[in-house]
Amino acid sequence: MKTQLPPLRALHVFDVFGRHQSVATTARALGVTPGAVSQQLKILEEHLGTALVLKEGRRAALTPFAMQYHRDIAQGFDALRQAQQVFERQNSDIDLTLSGLPTLLLKWLNPKIHRFQAETGTVALRLDATHAEPDPKLLGQMFRLTYGAAAEHFSHRRALFTDHCFPVCAPEFLQQNPQANSASALSEMPWIDIDWGPAYDTVPRLGDWLAAQGSAPSRHKPVSVHSLSSLALEAAIAGQGIALAQASFVALDLELGRLVRLSDQVLPMPEPYYICWGQTTLDHPKARSFLNWLLAEVERPHA
């Protein structure tokens, strides 16, 4: 096998094909003809000296070797895309990018960000809501708001706060189910579950809160399971059932009367939320201003 790198164009086509598993879809994504896609895949196969694509009827699929090869190649192209995004942000009109867990940005940061703008003047912000953690080496003019052990990937981080949880529901739901005010009855109520995925398996769920109160676990399946806490809260607002809410996410909905709290008993989150940044982030005055503001903000009463 040759030791030099294959043609970059062929690798790029292979990367896109591996993501779509379709010649036609790859061609549309790249703006070329299906024949051009097939040609580049053939060039790569000849360079590697092995088949990469199997034909299964009219469908094309990667061989087992090609699947592993694609996973490795895809990491390189993902890094290139991230580097390009960082470059574009640094050369755009955006002063600062805030990457964060979706509900943390939506429910906790967004309602208070106007105070930062009022204190510091106009700062052009970009908010990227994503569960995917950015490459620590590519943070640049970016902060990352995340939870728990995920912060350990970043060389610079500060704990912001440790949240706590309690059950909530819509006022209309409580009117129809007044027994929901009793912790012992909650296990019999329709409930809305939240599951952030295996990377966040320490995030409490309603069953954990019930166990902490000495209540029996629910004998019923959840009416729905949401990967975003904000979606679960919206389902509760719509009257679908009980949800376990984090205090920082539900404050505005409680204030507006869209949700009501069902118990004074709380279950602490096992890990804090963090703000993380890169090696050069604080070289920028506006980034330093934001960090100082946010750290002061979390010290405010009811922040």
Backbone as CSV, one residue per row, in Angstrom:
resi,resn,N_x,N_y,N_z,CA_x,CA_y,CA_z,C_x,C_y,C_z
1,MET,0.846,-1.204,0.000,0.000,0.000,0.000,0.878,1.249,0.000
2,LYS,0.476,2.250,-0.743,1.237,3.493,-0.795,1.191,4.178,0.568
3,THR,2.272,4.878,0.901,2.331,5.547,2.194,1.916,7.002,2.106
4,GLN,1.927,7.613,0.895,1.533,9.011,0.811,0.017,9.134,0.901
5,LEU,-0.423,10.320,1.301,-1.858,10.564,1.454,-2.572,10.452,0.116
6,PRO,-3.799,9.948,0.126,-4.602,9.943,-1.104,-4.945,11.373,-1.513
7,PRO,-5.422,11.576,-2.732,-5.840,12.918,-3.160,-6.899,13.473,-2.211
8,LEU,-6.751,14.725,-1.825,-7.669,15.343,-0.876,-9.093,15.355,-1.407
9,ARG,-9.261,15.586,-2.711,-10.599,15.608,-3.284,-11.286,14.252,-3.100
10,ALA,-10.560,13.175,-3.315,-11.133,11.846,-3.153,-11.507,11.596,-1.686
11,LEU,-10.656,12.032,-0.759,-10.971,11.874,0.659,-12.208,12.671,1.041
12,HIS,-12.327,13.883,0.489,-13.492,14.712,0.787,-14.773,14.040,0.309
13,VAL,-14.762,13.529,-0.910,-15.941,12.839,-1.445,-16.255,11.613,-0.589
14,PHE,-15.227,10.874,-0.202,-15.429,9.695,0.631,-16.036,10.081,1.982
15,ASP,-15.562,11.170,2.572,-16.120,11.639,3.844,-17.609,11.927,3.709
16,VAL,-17.992,12.656,2.674,-19.407,13.006,2.496,-20.228,11.760,2.181
17,PHE,-19.694,10.877,1.343,-20.406,9.649,1.012,-20.633,8.803,2.267
18,GLY,-19.626,8.731,3.133,-19.767,7.939,4.347,-20.833,8.474,5.275
19,ARG,-21.083,9.771,5.223,-22.123,10.372,6.060,-23.512,10.110,5.498
20,HIS,-23.616,10.021,4.160,-24.933,9.881,3.522,-25.234,8.466,3.047
21,GLN,-24.182,7.669,2.775,-24.365,6.307,2.269,-25.208,6.286,0.986
22,SER,-25.026,7.306,0.167,-25.779,7.405,-1.085,-24.980,8.232,-2.073
23,VAL,-24.771,7.679,-3.271,-24.049,8.419,-4.305,-24.842,9.645,-4.729
24,ALA,-26.154,9.473,-4.919,-26.983,10.592,-5.384,-27.016,11.722,-4.352
25,THR,-27.187,11.359,-3.085,-27.237,12.390,-2.035,-25.883,13.071,-1.891
26,THR,-24.809,12.314,-1.991,-23.461,12.890,-1.937,-23.262,13.868,-3.085
27,ALA,-23.714,13.500,-4.267,-23.570,14.374,-5.427,-24.310,15.684,-5.208
28,ARG,-25.536,15.601,-4.667,-26.297,16.834,-4.410,-25.609,17.691,-3.356
29,ALA,-25.071,17.048,-2.310,-24.407,17.807,-1.244,-23.177,18.542,-1.755
30,LEU,-22.469,17.935,-2.721,-21.228,18.526,-3.234,-21.445,19.353,-4.491
31,GLY,-22.652,19.277,-5.066,-22.926,20.023,-6.287,-22.223,19.466,-7.502
32,VAL,-22.083,18.131,-7.548,-21.434,17.482,-8.688,-22.367,16.381,-9.198
33,THR,-21.944,15.669,-10.224,-22.749,14.585,-10.774,-22.477,13.291,-10.018
34,PRO,-23.425,12.358,-10.019,-23.153,11.044,-9.417,-21.941,10.363,-10.026
35,GLY,-21.729,10.553,-11.330,-20.561,9.964,-11.966,-19.265,10.487,-11.388
36,ALA,-19.240,11.774,-11.057,-18.035,12.360,-10.467,-17.770,11.778,-9.081
37,VAL,-18.840,11.524,-8.323,-18.685,10.906,-7.003,-18.094,9.504,-7.147
38,SER,-18.673,8.717,-8.043,-18.181,7.351,-8.255,-16.728,7.347,-8.696
39,GLN,-16.353,8.313,-9.541,-14.982,8.399,-10.033,-14.005,8.659,-8.880
40,GLN,-14.348,9.586,-7.980,-13.467,9.898,-6.861,-13.362,8.716,-5.887
41,LEU,-14.457,8.003,-5.677,-14.403,6.821,-4.824,-13.498,5.752,-5.439
42,LYS,-13.565,5.627,-6.772,-12.711,4.668,-7.459,-11.240,5.048,-7.333
43,ILE,-10.961,6.348,-7.433,-9.577,6.826,-7.281,-9.056,6.465,-5.895
44,LEU,-9.892,6.646,-4.878,-9.466,6.341,-3.517,-9.253,4.835,-3.342
45,GLU,-10.149,4.042,-3.898,-9.982,2.594,-3.814,-8.672,2.140,-4.469
46,GLU,-8.359,2.711,-5.620,-7.122,2.344,-6.309,-5.906,2.764,-5.493
47,HIS,-5.993,3.917,-4.851,-4.871,4.390,-4.042,-4.653,3.463,-2.843
48,LEU,-5.750,3.028,-2.214,-5.647,2.189,-1.021,-5.445,0.724,-1.365
49,GLY,-5.780,0.363,-2.578,-5.638,-1.026,-2.983,-6.674,-1.948,-2.386
50,THR,-7.857,-1.419,-2.084,-8.922,-2.241,-1.511,-10.271,-1.627,-1.844
51,ALA,-11.297,-2.465,-1.871,-12.653,-1.978,-2.127,-13.187,-1.252,-0.902
52,LEU,-13.907,-0.178,-1.139,-14.518,0.601,-0.058,-16.036,0.539,-0.075
53,VAL,-16.597,0.274,-1.248,-18.042,0.355,-1.425,-18.576,-0.980,-1.912
54,LEU,-19.645,-1.428,-1.260,-20.355,-2.627,-1.683,-21.685,-2.228,-2.307
55,LYS,-22.076,-2.902,-3.366,-23.379,-2.670,-3.968,-24.363,-3.686,-3.414
56,GLU,-25.424,-3.182,-2.804,-26.500,-4.033,-2.293,-27.764,-3.696,-3.083
57,GLY,-27.932,-4.366,-4.216,-29.010,-3.986,-5.122,-28.711,-2.637,-5.725
58,ARG,-29.614,-1.698,-5.572,-29.398,-0.336,-6.077,-28.749,0.560,-5.037
59,ARG,-28.480,0.002,-3.863,-27.922,0.786,-2.768,-26.434,0.502,-2.615
60,ALA,-25.677,1.551,-2.319,-24.244,1.422,-2.076,-23.982,1.547,-0.585
61,ALA,-23.067,0.759,-0.057,-22.740,0.789,1.363,-21.237,0.602,1.537
62,LEU,-20.731,1.047,2.679,-19.312,0.902,2.986,-19.001,-0.510,3.450
63,THR,-17.827,-0.997,3.084,-17.340,-2.266,3.612,-16.977,-2.079,5.086
64,PRO,-16.843,-3.157,5.853,-16.440,-3.018,7.263,-15.138,-2.237,7.433
65,PHE,-14.140,-2.513,6.577,-12.886,-1.748,6.650,-13.155,-0.272,6.392
66,ALA,-13.986,0.001,5.369,-14.246,1.389,5.001,-14.976,2.141,6.098
67,MET,-15.811,1.439,6.852,-16.535,2.102,7.943,-15.564,2.609,9.002
68,GLN,-14.580,1.784,9.372,-13.578,2.222,10.341,-12.706,3.323,9.759
69,TYR,-12.322,3.177,8.506,-11.515,4.195,7.834,-12.264,5.522,7.794
70,HIS,-13.580,5.438,7.523,-14.373,6.671,7.461,-14.453,7.341,8.823
71,ARG,-14.592,6.563,9.894,-14.640,7.174,11.225,-13.379,7.980,11.493
72,ASP,-12.229,7.452,11.076,-10.973,8.176,11.273,-10.890,9.409,10.381
73,ILE,-11.265,9.241,9.117,-11.236,10.365,8.180,-12.197,11.468,8.616
74,ALA,-13.386,11.062,9.071,-14.409,12.042,9.444,-13.935,12.946,10.573
75,GLN,-13.149,12.394,11.509,-12.635,13.225,12.598,-11.759,14.346,12.055
76,GLY,-10.944,14.026,11.040,-10.093,15.051,10.441,-10.903,16.137,9.756
77,PHE,-11.930,15.744,8.999,-12.751,16.741,8.313,-13.587,17.545,9.301
78,ASP,-14.018,16.910,10.393,-14.736,17.668,11.427,-13.835,18.740,12.028
79,ALA,-12.566,18.388,12.249,-11.621,19.366,12.787,-11.400,20.513,11.801
80,LEU,-11.334,20.189,10.510,-11.195,21.233,9.492,-12.403,22.157,9.485
81,ARG,-13.588,21.567,9.596,-14.808,22.392,9.603,-14.843,23.288,10.832
82,GLN,-14.452,22.741,11.988,-14.430,23.560,13.196,-13.430,24.703,13.062
83,ALA,-12.252,24.409,12.503,-11.244,25.449,12.311,-11.770,26.546,11.380
84,GLN,-12.488,26.149,10.341,-13.060,27.127,9.422,-14.117,27.988,10.119
85,GLN,-14.924,27.347,10.969,-15.935,28.101,11.700,-15.301,29.115,12.635
86,VAL,-14.231,28.702,13.320,-13.523,29.629,14.201,-12.970,30.806,13.403
87,PHE,-12.351,30.514,12.252,-11.800,31.575,11.413,-12.893,32.538,10.969
88,GLU,-14.022,31.994,10.541,-15.112,32.847,10.061,-15.681,33.703,11.179
89,ARG,-15.761,33.114,12.396,-16.258,33.914,13.521,-15.303,35.058,13.839
90,GLN,-14.006,34.754,13.804,-13.030,35.779,14.153,-12.935,36.872,13.103
91,ASN,-13.391,36.596,11.907,-13.344,37.580,10.832,-14.738,38.042,10.433
92,SER,-15.679,37.906,11.351,-17.039,38.367,11.096,-17.337,39.545,12.008
93,ASP,-18.578,39.983,11.981,-18.992,41.085,12.839,-19.347,40.615,14.245
94,ILE,-19.238,39.312,14.509,-19.548,38.778,15.830,-18.371,39.025,16.771
95,ASP,-18.655,39.619,17.921,-17.602,39.894,18.897,-17.293,38.692,19.779
96,LEU,-18.309,37.894,20.062,-18.140,36.844,21.045,-19.151,35.735,20.777
97,THR,-18.700,34.486,20.860,-19.584,33.332,20.680,-19.738,32.613,22.012
98,LEU,-20.985,32.297,22.351,-21.298,31.557,23.559,-21.893,30.219,23.144
99,SER,-21.134,29.164,23.329,-21.615,27.817,23.052,-22.108,27.218,24.363
100,GLY,-23.246,26.534,24.303,-23.761,25.983,25.548,-24.808,24.919,25.354
101,LEU,-25.079,24.195,26.417,-26.175,23.236,26.407,-27.468,23.983,26.092
102,PRO,-28.307,23.444,25.222,-29.454,24.208,24.708,-30.338,24.835,25.783
103,THR,-30.789,24.056,26.764,-31.705,24.618,27.755,-30.989,25.584,28.688
104,LEU,-29.713,25.382,28.932,-28.946,26.309,29.763,-28.900,27.686,29.109
105,LEU,-28.712,27.718,27.794,-28.728,29.005,27.090,-30.137,29.595,27.054
106,LEU,-31.111,28.760,26.701,-32.471,29.255,26.502,-33.119,29.719,27.792
107,LYS,-33.041,28.903,28.831,-33.816,29.157,30.041,-33.049,29.901,31.128
108,TRP,-31.713,29.788,31.134,-30.953,30.441,32.195,-30.233,31.688,31.705
109,LEU,-29.450,31.577,30.628,-28.653,32.722,30.187,-29.484,33.753,29.428
110,ASN,-30.307,33.290,28.504,-31.004,34.228,27.625,-31.849,35.264,28.371
111,PRO,-32.563,34.891,29.448,-33.376,35.904,30.136,-32.578,36.998,30.837
112,LYS,-31.265,36.785,31.014,-30.483,37.786,31.745,-29.413,38.457,30.883
113,ILE,-29.231,38.011,29.631,-28.123,38.513,28.821,-28.278,39.992,28.503
114,HIS,-29.530,40.497,28.547,-29.729,41.922,28.264,-29.018,42.796,29.292
115,ARG,-28.805,42.269,30.500,-28.107,43.059,31.514,-26.638,43.240,31.150
116,PHE,-26.052,42.225,30.522,-24.675,42.361,30.049,-24.591,43.428,28.973
117,GLN,-25.525,43.410,28.042,-25.527,44.412,26.971,-25.718,45.804,27.543
118,ALA,-26.581,45.932,28.531,-26.836,47.247,29.117,-25.622,47.777,29.867
119,GLU,-24.864,46.894,30.496,-23.709,47.321,31.283,-22.481,47.608,30.435
120,THR,-22.344,46.930,29.316,-21.100,47.019,28.548,-21.273,47.680,27.187
121,GLY,-22.490,48.037,26.829,-22.708,48.561,25.488,-22.967,47.427,24.523
122,THR,-23.108,47.762,23.268,-23.461,46.762,22.271,-22.285,45.823,21.999
123,VAL,-22.506,44.547,22.278,-21.552,43.500,21.948,-22.292,42.491,21.085
124,ALA,-21.783,42.258,19.882,-22.440,41.323,18.969,-22.156,39.897,19.437
125,LEU,-23.206,39.209,19.852,-23.072,37.863,20.403,-23.649,36.832,19.444
126,ARG,-23.025,35.671,19.444,-23.591,34.505,18.765,-23.786,33.420,19.811
127,LEU,-24.991,32.871,19.896,-25.293,31.805,20.837,-25.460,30.502,20.065
128,ASP,-24.581,29.538,20.328,-24.632,28.217,19.688,-25.153,27.211,20.701
129,ALA,-26.378,26.748,20.511,-26.995,25.786,21.420,-26.725,24.372,20.915
130,THR,-25.920,23.610,21.651,-25.558,22.267,21.213,-25.101,21.426,22.397
131,HIS,-25.425,20.122,22.346,-24.900,19.194,23.333,-23.447,18.813,23.019
132,ALA,-23.038,18.959,21.771,-21.680,18.565,21.370,-20.662,19.543,21.949
133,GLU,-19.660,18.998,22.610,-18.626,19.855,23.197,-17.634,20.266,22.119
134,PRO,-17.311,21.555,22.003,-16.337,21.986,20.999,-14.935,21.513,21.343
135,ASP,-14.087,21.471,20.342,-12.684,21.119,20.549,-12.048,22.201,21.420
136,PRO,-11.493,21.848,22.575,-10.897,22.861,23.457,-9.841,23.710,22.766
137,LYS,-9.153,23.153,21.765,-8.086,23.909,21.089,-8.651,24.968,20.153
138,LEU,-9.947,24.901,19.864,-10.532,25.805,18.875,-11.506,26.800,19.488
139,LEU,-11.428,26.998,20.807,-12.382,27.915,21.424,-12.189,29.350,20.951
140,GLY,-10.948,29.829,20.900,-10.721,31.188,20.410,-11.562,32.197,21.162
141,GLN,-12.358,32.993,20.409,-13.242,33.982,21.017,-14.565,33.312,21.389
142,MET,-14.496,32.257,22.167,-15.672,31.485,22.502,-15.612,31.034,23.951
143,PHE,-16.787,31.044,24.598,-16.964,30.410,25.891,-17.873,29.201,25.698
144,ARG,-17.705,28.213,26.571,-18.562,27.037,26.562,-19.234,26.920,27.923
145,LEU,-20.564,26.870,27.928,-21.340,26.648,29.136,-21.792,25.192,29.141
146,THR,-21.341,24.438,30.142,-21.618,23.005,30.140,-21.838,22.521,31.562
147,TYR,-21.976,21.199,31.672,-22.339,20.608,32.962,-21.377,19.483,33.345
148,GLY,-21.021,19.468,34.606,-20.349,18.319,35.181,-19.008,17.971,34.577
149,ALA,-18.802,16.673,34.386,-17.503,16.157,33.966,-17.090,16.636,32.586
150,ALA,-18.047,17.079,31.758,-17.689,17.573,30.427,-16.722,18.744,30.509
151,ALA,-16.767,19.505,31.600,-15.886,20.660,31.745,-14.429,20.266,31.893
152,GLU,-14.167,19.017,32.271,-12.788,18.591,32.492,-11.974,18.552,31.198
153,HIS,-12.638,18.588,30.054,-11.923,18.580,28.778,-11.257,19.929,28.497
154,PHE,-11.643,20.953,29.218,-11.150,22.304,28.945,-10.117,22.706,29.998
155,SER,-9.053,23.344,29.540,-7.970,23.698,30.457,-8.347,24.845,31.380
156,HIS,-9.299,25.679,30.964,-9.730,26.817,31.780,-11.235,26.699,32.027
157,ARG,-11.616,26.697,33.289,-13.030,26.555,33.633,-13.277,27.116,35.028
158,ARG,-14.511,27.544,35.254,-14.944,27.987,36.576,-16.342,27.446,36.820
159,ALA,-16.562,26.926,38.007,-17.903,26.485,38.383,-18.795,27.715,38.548
160,LEU,-20.008,27.641,38.015,-20.952,28.752,38.109,-21.925,28.561,39.261
161,PHE,-22.629,27.445,39.280,-23.593,27.177,40.336,-23.967,25.700,40.293
162,THR,-24.468,25.219,41.396,-25.017,23.867,41.478,-26.523,23.978,41.638
163,ASP,-27.255,23.415,40.724,-28.701,23.580,40.682,-29.395,22.566,41.584
164,HIS,-30.708,22.693,41.691,-31.520,21.718,42.415,-32.845,21.541,41.678
165,CYS,-33.504,20.418,41.954,-34.685,20.021,41.178,-35.906,19.854,42.076
166,PHE,-37.064,20.055,41.476,-38.343,19.826,42.152,-39.416,19.630,41.083
167,PRO,-40.534,18.992,41.424,-41.569,18.726,40.428,-42.445,19.949,40.161
168,VAL,-42.870,20.069,38.900,-43.741,21.170,38.487,-44.817,20.626,37.557
169,CYS,-45.860,21.420,37.378,-46.898,21.109,36.399,-47.604,22.396,36.028
170,ALA,-48.486,22.344,35.064,-49.277,23.501,34.653,-50.365,23.779,35.692
171,PRO,-50.739,25.033,35.897,-51.828,25.327,36.844,-53.112,24.575,36.517
172,GLU,-53.425,24.471,35.239,-54.647,23.768,34.835,-54.572,22.288,35.207
173,PHE,-53.381,21.711,35.054,-53.212,20.300,35.422,-53.444,20.114,36.916
174,LEU,-52.953,21.040,37.725,-53.118,20.938,39.173,-54.588,21.091,39.560
175,GLN,-55.310,21.968,38.865,-56.736,22.118,39.140,-57.482,20.816,38.889
176,GLN,-57.086,20.118,37.846,-57.746,18.861,37.495,-57.257,17.698,38.358
177,ASN,-56.043,17.853,38.942,-55.449,16.787,39.741,-54.911,17.376,41.050
178,PRO,-55.786,17.852,41.924,-55.306,18.517,43.144,-54.461,17.617,44.038
179,GLN,-54.598,16.304,43.900,-53.795,15.390,44.711,-52.317,15.454,44.353
180,ALA,-51.987,16.114,43.237,-50.586,16.232,42.828,-49.765,17.041,43.817
181,ASN,-50.438,17.774,44.709,-49.715,18.521,45.740,-49.119,17.607,46.797
182,SER,-49.510,16.359,46.802,-48.986,15.402,47.774,-47.866,14.585,47.144
183,ALA,-46.703,14.579,47.780,-45.566,13.845,47.228,-45.887,12.365,47.070
184,SER,-46.676,11.823,48.009,-46.995,10.396,47.937,-47.870,10.064,46.742
185,ALA,-48.597,11.060,46.199,-49.485,10.810,45.069,-48.806,11.040,43.727
186,LEU,-47.639,11.649,43.748,-46.995,12.002,42.475,-46.629,10.768,41.655
187,SER,-46.334,9.668,42.313,-45.946,8.480,41.562,-47.093,7.924,40.736
188,GLU,-48.321,8.361,41.027,-49.481,7.901,40.265,-49.881,8.888,39.172
189,MET,-49.174,10.003,39.086,-49.505,11.038,38.112,-48.839,10.764,36.763
190,PRO,-49.449,11.229,35.658,-48.736,11.193,34.372,-47.454,12.025,34.481
191,TRP,-46.349,11.504,34.001,-45.100,12.218,34.157,-44.336,12.298,32.847
192,ILE,-43.522,13.333,32.771,-42.745,13.660,31.576,-41.277,13.478,31.940
193,ASP,-40.583,12.619,31.237,-39.209,12.302,31.601,-38.218,13.123,30.775
194,ILE,-37.028,13.290,31.324,-35.926,14.008,30.672,-34.710,13.089,30.667
195,ASP,-34.137,12.884,29.499,-32.963,12.015,29.364,-31.970,12.704,28.438
196,TRP,-30.898,13.255,29.020,-29.894,13.958,28.222,-28.967,13.010,27.489
197,GLY,-29.053,11.737,27.761,-28.164,10.787,27.103,-27.088,10.286,28.047
198,PRO,-26.327,9.261,27.608,-25.357,8.597,28.489,-24.237,9.504,28.983
199,ALA,-23.924,10.563,28.239,-22.853,11.455,28.682,-23.249,12.253,29.926
200,TYR,-24.541,12.291,30.226,-25.025,13.072,31.371,-25.890,12.179,32.258
201,ASP,-25.397,10.988,32.564,-26.214,10.028,33.296,-26.359,10.358,34.775
202,THR,-25.689,11.414,35.250,-25.871,11.810,36.648,-26.997,12.822,36.816
203,VAL,-27.568,13.308,35.718,-28.663,14.277,35.815,-29.885,13.570,36.395
204,PRO,-30.448,14.070,37.512,-31.568,13.373,38.155,-32.815,13.332,37.274
205,ARG,-33.624,12.296,37.508,-34.912,12.159,36.855,-35.987,12.065,37.931
206,LEU,-37.228,12.071,37.520,-38.303,12.138,38.501,-38.239,10.977,39.495
207,GLY,-37.858,9.801,39.008,-37.743,8.656,39.912,-36.724,8.884,41.014
208,ASP,-35.654,9.630,40.715,-34.646,9.939,41.733,-35.229,10.858,42.800
209,TRP,-36.036,11.839,42.367,-36.663,12.746,43.337,-37.636,11.982,44.228
210,LEU,-38.457,11.114,43.632,-39.402,10.322,44.419,-38.665,9.459,45.438
211,ALA,-37.570,8.833,45.023,-36.807,7.987,45.942,-36.238,8.806,47.092
212,ALA,-35.777,10.028,46.798,-35.214,10.886,47.835,-36.263,11.278,48.868
213,GLN,-37.532,11.296,48.466,-38.616,11.646,49.394,-39.200,10.410,50.079
214,GLY,-38.645,9.252,49.758,-39.167,8.016,50.336,-40.468,7.577,49.705
215,SER,-40.797,8.100,48.537,-42.035,7.743,47.849,-41.805,6.526,46.957
216,ALA,-42.868,5.837,46.672,-42.784,4.666,45.794,-42.474,5.116,44.378
217,PRO,-41.701,4.336,43.631,-41.455,4.685,42.230,-42.744,4.601,41.420
218,SER,-42.766,5.337,40.326,-43.949,5.316,39.467,-44.121,3.937,38.846
219,ARG,-45.362,3.477,38.806,-45.670,2.201,38.178,-46.057,2.378,36.713
220,HIS,-45.996,3.631,36.238,-46.435,3.934,34.882,-45.263,4.371,34.011
221,LYS,-45.388,4.134,32.737,-44.412,4.646,31.783,-44.600,6.154,31.640
222,PRO,-43.512,6.880,31.307,-43.688,8.321,31.070,-44.558,8.562,29.842
223,VAL,-45.275,9.678,29.860,-46.084,10.018,28.686,-45.196,10.438,27.527
224,SER,-43.976,10.916,27.856,-43.007,11.282,26.825,-41.639,11.401,27.474
225,VAL,-40.594,11.241,26.662,-39.207,11.379,27.117,-38.524,12.394,26.210
226,HIS,-37.875,13.388,26.796,-37.285,14.482,26.021,-35.789,14.574,26.278
227,SER,-35.022,14.787,25.212,-33.580,14.965,25.351,-33.229,16.388,25.777
228,LEU,-34.167,17.321,25.644,-33.964,18.704,26.063,-34.902,19.019,27.228
229,SER,-34.363,19.559,28.302,-35.206,19.936,29.434,-36.257,20.957,29.030
230,SER,-35.899,21.866,28.122,-36.849,22.889,27.698,-38.073,22.281,27.032
231,LEU,-37.888,21.207,26.266,-39.024,20.544,25.629,-39.917,19.873,26.667
232,ALA,-39.295,19.273,27.682,-40.081,18.655,28.745,-40.892,19.705,29.494
233,LEU,-40.291,20.868,29.735,-41.025,21.936,30.417,-42.182,22.439,29.572
234,GLU,-41.972,22.532,28.265,-43.073,22.951,27.385,-44.196,21.920,27.396
235,ALA,-43.835,20.649,27.478,-44.859,19.615,27.567,-45.645,19.748,28.866
236,ALA,-44.946,20.073,29.958,-45.641,20.290,31.225,-46.538,21.520,31.144
237,ILE,-46.058,22.572,30.529,-46.864,23.786,30.359,-48.132,23.484,29.573
238,ALA,-48.032,22.565,28.621,-49.192,22.177,27.815,-50.151,21.268,28.578
239,GLY,-49.817,20.933,29.829,-50.727,20.150,30.644,-50.610,18.663,30.486
240,GLN,-49.467,18.190,29.973,-49.335,16.752,29.716,-48.987,15.940,30.968
241,GLY,-48.506,16.602,32.020,-48.175,15.853,33.220,-47.174,16.589,34.096
242,ILE,-46.540,15.815,34.988,-45.549,16.335,35.938,-44.160,16.234,35.323
243,ALA,-43.336,17.250,35.549,-41.946,17.206,35.106,-41.043,17.577,36.272
244,LEU,-39.857,16.987,36.306,-38.847,17.377,37.286,-38.058,18.533,36.693
245,ALA,-38.149,19.697,37.332,-37.554,20.909,36.782,-36.322,21.318,37.565
246,GLN,-35.324,21.822,36.866,-34.193,22.454,37.519,-34.559,23.916,37.799
247,ALA,-34.220,24.379,38.982,-34.623,25.715,39.414,-34.169,26.794,38.427
248,SER,-32.947,26.665,37.899,-32.417,27.692,37.000,-33.157,27.714,35.670
249,PHE,-33.770,26.601,35.290,-34.453,26.527,34.004,-35.904,26.981,34.095
250,VAL,-36.486,26.915,35.278,-37.931,27.083,35.393,-38.329,28.402,36.055
251,ALA,-37.349,29.207,36.453,-37.642,30.420,37.223,-38.620,31.345,36.501
252,LEU,-38.378,31.608,35.221,-39.240,32.542,34.492,-40.633,31.966,34.306
253,ASP,-40.752,30.678,34.028,-42.065,30.059,33.849,-42.869,30.085,35.148
254,LEU,-42.213,29.928,36.292,-42.905,30.052,37.572,-43.355,31.489,37.803
255,GLU,-42.474,32.422,37.479,-42.805,33.839,37.672,-43.992,34.262,36.816
256,LEU,-44.057,33.731,35.597,-45.139,34.087,34.678,-46.412,33.286,34.932
257,GLY,-46.355,32.313,35.828,-47.527,31.513,36.123,-47.819,30.426,35.112
258,ARG,-46.844,30.132,34.265,-47.044,29.057,33.289,-46.900,27.686,33.936
259,LEU,-46.162,27.633,35.032,-45.971,26.404,35.789,-46.121,26.704,37.276
260,VAL,-46.427,25.675,38.036,-46.488,25.808,39.489,-45.593,24.742,40.109
261,ARG,-44.998,25.095,41.222,-44.129,24.168,41.949,-44.981,23.292,42.853
262,LEU,-44.697,21.995,42.895,-45.536,21.048,43.614,-44.973,20.647,44.972
263,SER,-43.740,21.017,45.274,-43.148,20.612,46.551,-41.997,21.537,46.902
264,ASP,-41.832,21.761,48.198,-40.671,22.517,48.674,-39.436,21.634,48.781
265,GLN,-39.605,20.328,48.682,-38.486,19.396,48.777,-37.687,19.413,47.473
266,VAL,-36.375,19.508,47.608,-35.526,19.609,46.425,-34.528,18.459,46.403
267,LEU,-34.047,18.178,45.211,-32.984,17.196,45.001,-31.819,17.924,44.340
268,PRO,-30.683,18.051,45.022,-29.551,18.776,44.425,-29.012,18.045,43.200
269,MET,-28.576,18.808,42.224,-27.837,18.233,41.114,-26.488,17.756,41.646
270,PRO,-26.004,16.611,41.198,-24.743,16.086,41.757,-23.504,16.831,41.308
271,GLU,-23.599,17.614,40.228,-22.431,18.324,39.718,-22.838,19.751,39.344
272,PRO,-21.892,20.676,39.317,-22.219,22.058,38.971,-22.205,22.307,37.464
273,TYR,-22.745,23.444,37.085,-22.583,23.971,35.732,-21.301,24.805,35.695
274,TYR,-20.657,24.810,34.522,-19.368,25.483,34.362,-19.392,26.436,33.176
275,ILE,-18.508,27.426,33.257,-18.130,28.180,32.073,-16.678,27.826,31.767
276,CYS,-16.400,27.541,30.503,-15.064,27.112,30.073,-14.591,28.023,28.954
277,TRP,-13.258,28.152,28.804,-12.720,28.989,27.734,-11.351,28.478,27.318
278,GLY,-10.872,29.006,26.205,-9.627,28.535,25.616,-8.422,29.361,26.025
279,GLN,-7.262,28.974,25.480,-5.997,29.607,25.844,-5.976,31.094,25.518
280,THR,-6.606,31.482,24.406,-6.513,32.884,23.959,-7.806,33.658,24.137
281,THR,-8.841,33.018,24.705,-10.141,33.684,24.795,-10.049,35.011,25.538
282,LEU,-9.354,35.021,26.670,-9.325,36.227,27.504,-8.330,37.264,27.003
283,ASP,-7.709,37.006,25.847,-6.910,38.057,25.210,-7.804,39.167,24.674
284,HIS,-9.096,38.885,24.547,-10.030,39.840,23.971,-10.773,40.576,25.095
285,PRO,-10.730,41.909,25.110,-11.361,42.676,26.202,-12.842,42.358,26.386
286,LYS,-13.574,42.167,25.288,-15.006,41.887,25.426,-15.246,40.527,26.047
287,ALA,-14.362,39.578,25.796,-14.472,38.274,26.438,-14.216,38.394,27.935
288,ARG,-13.211,39.179,28.309,-12.943,39.380,29.743,-14.127,40.052,30.416
289,SER,-14.726,41.015,29.726,-15.889,41.709,30.288,-17.042,40.745,30.506
290,PHE,-17.247,39.857,29.539,-18.350,38.908,29.680,-18.114,37.962,30.846
291,LEU,-16.902,37.441,30.967,-16.617,36.504,32.056,-16.808,37.187,33.412
292,ASN,-16.298,38.403,33.549,-16.449,39.125,34.810,-17.919,39.377,35.113
293,TRP,-18.675,39.746,34.090,-20.107,39.989,34.285,-20.821,38.715,34.714
294,LEU,-20.533,37.592,34.045,-21.249,36.356,34.344,-20.936,35.868,35.753
295,LEU,-19.664,35.961,36.156,-19.305,35.521,37.502,-19.976,36.393,38.563
296,ALA,-20.127,37.689,38.267,-20.859,38.555,39.186,-22.351,38.256,39.160
297,GLU,-22.859,37.901,37.995,-24.277,37.627,37.819,-24.734,36.435,38.662
298,VAL,-23.912,35.401,38.727,-24.326,34.220,39.485,-24.344,34.483,40.995
299,GLU,-23.711,35.579,41.421,-23.733,35.947,42.817,-24.950,36.798,43.166
300,ARG,-25.666,37.269,42.141,-26.859,38.078,42.386,-27.941,37.217,43.036
301,PRO,-28.744,37.780,43.912,-29.884,37.033,44.460,-30.824,36.606,43.325
302,HIS,-31.263,35.348,43.359,-32.186,34.803,42.370,-31.599,34.848,40.970
303,ALA,-30.260,34.773,40.839,-29.649,34.782,39.516,-29.967,33.519,38.766
